[in-house]
């Protein structure tokens, strides 16, 4: 009998297969699982050269699969300004000033993750808030939802954004009554400034990927589905270069912008294997709730003249998706507002009718606010809801100011979606929210918004169970990328991707799940992280 290269013993293994029983050990040869079972089942595979991990009774789960994140963007943000800690306009400006002071003159200050939702100032930042501290530093920092950014005067000048410039289709330049830009740009208007930012060097890009991959490993993320955010094929080439180094510690399934693929209509070159592959295309229907650009049937409660932004006309989107779908590519489309989700389901229906039946697994990315009838439509169409539970915590504190209590009843309706038979695939939307899957699981199970809010959670009727949340981060996420035959559960023949946790999250008080720590992450049969 050939011996295992790695065994995990004295464990509490939750395999994700069948009844929720526990196993004691796992045996691995190379990058595949040989056996999952009792200590006696695994003992014959142990040889002199077998590496052994004593789990000391701790919980072992399949490796987490983040179904929606932005790895390269997150890596760049790890190397740039982090404004997540700003709790007011004053703190925001101070963080920008400190970062600008550390940069040489003329060097762009990028990054962001600021969130004005909880600021006491009750207004968006403007260029005048940071101009005094950044006269020689062009600044462009995005809001936490990535659908809004602030540019200072230096950046606006370099980008040529003036009062005379019209709003781009699908975007908005926020202006004063005289037409002068305030510095705030929304959705498609972000690209007006992005185009002026010098591209990072190859070394900077590879460093960003390495830093992001290391963070993923430390959080037990063994697979990540990367979503396009205005990227080009250059991102694919960066991932290719990183793969060629043979340093991958997380598996990447990459989706490229639909419009860009539609223009090129060609497959990318280079390696595609179990570590890096092209998973399909990504597009948008609307913007975000935080930026008031998510598309709703009714106006925003706090902006009665605003119903949101439509990023693409439905007929145009349907035609582009039909071409990609006809080429066998999976479609993943961003939709947040209730009208955006309804439009998208109409588009999916039209594409399926045009191209005929096949296993296409359409995905709605976010599916945050849904009309009740559209939940049943999602189930009937077999559409996957790729959702991010940590956004419940982020948005729940202020969402009702935007859309009112009645519409908020079906905000992030995880329970309703599962009960209707819709597959939930969990992700983080990192760097919009934390990459930590345990934080996402806790959010889905508790829907608690923090101290001072109801301990029952925000709309507790939409809570789900721990096992359901873990499956959404493992088996369902694998299904959402057509990879269920290879990963998502722990069974013989599957990829040896798993994580050892410090606590059993199935018995922890739900509000303490995020306090559990990753002790060890194994990906492809190799230890890629140890605490």
N, C-alpha and C positions, 0 to 999 in steps of 0.2 A: 504493500500500500504506500502510495506517495504521501509524504508528510505535508502538513500545513506549513505555510510560511509565517502565519500569525494565528494565535488563538486568543480569545477573550474568555476568561473563566470567572467563576464566582459572581455572576452578573444577574440582573433582573432584566431579561431581554424581552421587550415588547416588539414583536416582529411585524405587526400590522397585518398579519394574515389570519383569517378565520376568527374564532372566538378570542377574546382578550386574555388568553392565558400567558404565562411567563415561562421563559426558558432560562437555562443557567449558563449557556456557553455558545460561542460562535467559532467555527474554524474557517480559515481563509487560505486559499492557495493563489498566489499571484494577486490578481485584482478581482477575483471572484470568490463568492461564499461557497464553501464545501458543505458545511453542515450547521444547523441551528438546533439545539436540543439540550439534553441533560449533560452533566459533566461526564457521565459514562459514554454518552454518544460521541463526544468530542475527543475523549482520551486516546483512541487509536490513531488519531491524526497528529499527535504530538511527538516530535522527534527532537534530536539533539540540536538542530539548527532552528527550531521553531521559536519565534519570538512570542512571549506570553504577556498579556496585559491582565493583571488581577483587578477586576472591577470593584472588589471589596463590597459586593452586594448592591452596587449602584445601578441605576436605571440605564439601559441601553436602548436607543431608538434608531430607526432609519435616519440617515443623514437628511437634514432639512433641505428642501428645494424651494428657493425663493422664486415665485412665478412672475414677479414684476419688480425689477430693480434697474438701476442705471450705474453699472460698475465703473465705467471709465469716468463718468461725471462725478461719482462719489469719490473716486480716487483723486481726481483733481481737487475736489473740495477738501479732502484730507490734507492736501499740500497747500491750500490757500486759506482765505479768510473764513472763519467760522463765526457767524453772527447769531447762532441759535440761542446763545445765552442772554441776548438783549431783552430786557423786560420793559423798556420804555424808549422813546425817541432819543433821550439823552444818552442812555447806555448804548444804543445803536450807533450814534455819531461818535461816541468815545471809542468803541471797538474799531470802527472804520479808521479813525484818526491814528490809533495805535498801530494798526497794520500798515497804513500808508507811510508812517514815520520810519518803518523798518525797510521800506522798499527804495530802490534808487529812483531818482526823478525820471519820469517818462514810463516807468514800468507799470503795466496795468494791474489794478487790484480787482481780483475776481473772487468768486465763491458766493457766500451768502447764507441761506437757510434762515433768514430773518422771518419772524411771524408777528405781524402787527395786531393779530386778533385779540391778544390779551393786554395790549399796551393801554395805559390810562389816557394817553394823548388823544385817542379816538380820531386819528387822522393818519393818512398815508404819509410816509416820508417824502421829502422833496429834495431836489438838488441843493437848495439853499441850506439844508440841514447839514450837509457834508462838504460843500464847496470851500468854506473857510479853512478846512483842515487838509484839503487835497488840491491845492491850486496847480501843482505840477504832476499830479497822479490821476490818470484816467481811471474811473471807478465804474464797474458794472457788477452789481450784486443782486442775485435773484432771491425772490421770496421762497419760503419753504415749499410751496406747491409747484414751483418751477414755471408758473404761468404769469408771473409778474416780476419785473426787475426795476431797479433804480440805477440810473446813470447820472453821474455828476456833469457839470458843464463841460469839463475837459473831454469826457467821453462822447457827449452829444456833438461837440464840435468836430471831433475826429470822425464821427460817423455821419456827419452831415445832416443830422436831425434838427430841423428848424420849424418855425411856425408855419412856413409855407408848404412843408411836406405833408401830403395827404396820408390818412391812415391806410395801412396795407389791408388787403382782404384778409379777414379772419383775425385782425388785431386792432389795437387801439393805442394811440399816443395820448396820454392824459394831458389835458391842456388847461390853462387859465382862460378866463373869458376873452382875453385878447389873442388867443391862439398859441401863446408861448408854451412850449412843453414844460411840464413840472419836473421831468426826469423819470416819471413812472411810465413804463411801457408794458403792454399786456399782449400775451399770446404771440401771434405772428409778428407783432411789432418788435419783439425781442431780437429777432434776426437783424433788424436794422443796425443794432449796435454790435451784435455778435460778429457780424462780417468784418468789423473794423478791428477786432482783437487779433493780434498776431498769433498764429498757431503755435502750440507748445512744441518744444523740440522733441525729437524721437526719444531722447533719454528721459525727459520729463514725463512723456506718455507712458513709457515702460515702467517708470517708478510709480506712477499713479496706479497702473494695473497691479503691480506687486503689492502696494500698500493696501489696496482694496481687497485683493485676494487673501492677504494675511488676516485682515479683519474678518472676512467671511469665515475662514477656518476657525478663528478663535470663538466664533458664535455658533459653530456646528453646521454652517451652511456648506454643503458639499456640491450643490448644483444651484445655478443662478441663471434665470432667463432675462437676458439683457434687452431693455426696451429703448428704441430710438428716441432721442430728444434732439431733433434738428441735426443729427449726425450725418456724416457722409460715409462712403465706402472706406475712407481713411481709417475709421474706427476698426473696421474689419481687418485692415492690414496691420493695425497695432496689435490686435488680439492674435493675429497670425504670427507676428514677430515674437510675441510672448510665448506662444505655444511652441515655437521652434526652439526656444531655450530649454524645453523639457522641464519647466519649473511650475507647471500648473498644479494648483492645490484645490481648485474648484472647477467643476464642469460648467461650460458656458454654452447656452443656446441663445443665439443672437438674432434679433429681429431688426430689419432695416426699414427706413421710411418708405411707405407705399409709393409716394410720388417719385422718389428717386429710383426705385426699382422700375416703375412704369416708364421712366425715361430711358433707362439703360436696357431693361429686360434681358439681363444676362446674369448667369450664375457667377459668384465670386470665385477667384482662383485660390490656390493654396490648400493646406491641410483641412480636411473635415474628418473628424474621428469622434471617439467617445468623450473627448475632452473639449472639443470646439466644433460647433456646427451651426449652419444657418437654419433657423427655425421657421422663418416666414417673414411677413411684412406687418408693419404697424402704421395706423393712421389715427385721425382724430375727428370727432364730431363737434366737440365743444371745448370749453376751457375748464376753469375750476371754480368751486364755491367760494374759496377765500378771495379770489380776484373778481368775484361777481361776474364771471364770464361763462359759468356753467349754464346750459340752455334749459329753461323751464317753460312749461305751458303758461303759468301765471307769473306776473312780475315779482321781483324781489320785494319782500316786506319793507326793507330799509332803502330800496331804490325803486320807487313805483313806476319809473319810466324805463326800467331795464328788465329784460327777460333773459339776458345772456348773449353769447356770441355763437353763431353757426360757422364752424371753421371751413366746411366744404359743403357745397350744394349736394343734396341727396343723390341726384341723377349722376353727377360727376363722380361721387364716391362709389356708387354702385357700378359704374362702368370700369373704374380702375380696379375695384375689388374683383369684378368678374374676370378680368384679364389675369390677375394674379392667381385667383382660385382655379381658373382653367389651366394654369401652369402647375397646379398641384401644391401651391404655397398656402400655408395656414394664415388666416387673417386674424389679427388682434387689433381691436379698435377702441380707442379711448372714448368713453361716454359717461358723463357724471350727472347732468340734470335729467329730470324725468322726460322732457321732450326729446333730448338728445338720445336717450336710451330707446325711446319709442321709434324715432327715426331710424336708428341703427338696426333695430329688429326688422323694420320694413325693408331696409337695404339688404340684410342677410337673406330675407325671404325671397327677394327678387333675384339675388345672385344664385341661390340654390335652384330656383325654378329655371333660370337661364342655362345653368351648366349641368343640371341633372344630379341624381343622387350619388353620394359618395361619403366616406368617412372624413369630413372636413373639419369638424371641431372648431367652429367659429368661437371667438372669444370676445367678451365685452370686458375691457380693462376698466376697472373701478366699479361700474354699476352701482353708484352710490345712492341715487335717488330714483325710485321706480314707481310708476303707476301700478296699482294692484294687478290690473289685467295683464300687464307686461311680464309679471313674474311667471304666470302660467304660459305666456307665449315663449319665454326663454326656455322653459322646460320642454315644451312641445317641439321646439326647433333644435333641441340638443345643444344649446349655446352654453358655453362654460362661462361662469362668472369669476374672473380673475380679480380678486378683491384684496384690500389691504386693511386688516383690522386695526392697526395702530392709528389709522386716520379717525376712527371712532373717538378716541381720546383727544386727538388734536382738534377735531372739528366740533365735537359735541358741546364744548364749553360756550360756543358762540353761534352755532349753526341756526338756532331758532330765531336769533335776531335777523338773520337773512331771509329765512323761508317760512318762519312761523311754526307753531306747535303741530298743526295738522299734517303738513307735508313731512315734518321730521319723524313722524311715526314710521315711515318707510324709508328712513335714511339708514344705509348699511343693513338691509333686512336679511341678515344671515339665516336666522331661523326660518323665516318664510321661504327663502330660496331653497334651503335644504328640504323642507317639508314638501315643496312642490316638485322635488326631484332634480333640481338644478345642481350640477357639480360645482362645488366651491374650491377654487385653487388659491391658496393664500400666498401673499407676498408682502413686501415692505414698502415699495416705491422709493427705497433708499436712493439718494440722500434726502428725499423729502421727509421721510420718517426714519426711525432707527432701523438698522438692518437686523436687529436681534429678534429671532423667531419666538423666543420665550416671551418677549414683550407683546408680540402680536397675538400669541395664544392667550395670554392673560387678558388682553383687551377683548378678544372674541368671547371669552368665557364669562367675564365679569361686566364688561361695558362700563366700568367705573371710571369717572373723569378725574378723580383725585380728591384730596381733602376739601371738605366744604360742600361736596356734592352728594347726592343720594347714594348710600351704600348698596342699594339694589341695582344701581347702574342706570345709564341713559337708555330708556325704552328697554327694560329688562326682558320683555317678552321676545326680544330678538337675540338673547344669549344662546350659545350653543355649548355642548359638552366638551370636556378636555379631549376625549378620544376623537370626536368629530373634528376638533381644531387641529390635532396632530395629523390626522389623515389629510386634512386640507393642505398641510405644509409638507406632506410626503407623497403618499400614493396618488392623491388627486392632482397635485402639482406635476407629478410625472406624467399622468394621463393628459394633462393640459399641454404637454410638449411632445405627445406621441412616444413617450419613453417608458410606459408602464411595463413593457416586457423586460426592461433592463434594470429598473430601479424603483424606489418608492416603498418597498417592503424588504424584509430580511428573510431570504429563502435561498436554498441551494441554487447555484447558477446565476444569481443576481450579482450586480456590482457590489463590491465590498465597501460600501459607504455607510458609516454609522457614527453615532455620537454617544459618549458616556457623560451623564449628568450627575451633579452633586446631590440632587434630591429627586425623589419620585414625584413628578408633577401630577400624577393621578391621585395622590393622597394628600398633597400639600393643600392648605387653604387656598382657594382660587386666587385671592388677592396677593399671594406670595409666590406665584409661579415664576414671575420675572426675576425673583431673587435667586433662583437656581443658577448654578454656574456650569459651564462646559469644562469638564475635566480633560477630555481627550476627543479629538476628531480624527477619524480614519476615512480616507478617500482613495478609492482605487487600491485598497489593501495596504496603504501606507499611512503611518501616523503623520498627519500634517499639522497637528497642534496638540500640545500638552500643557496643562496649566503649570 
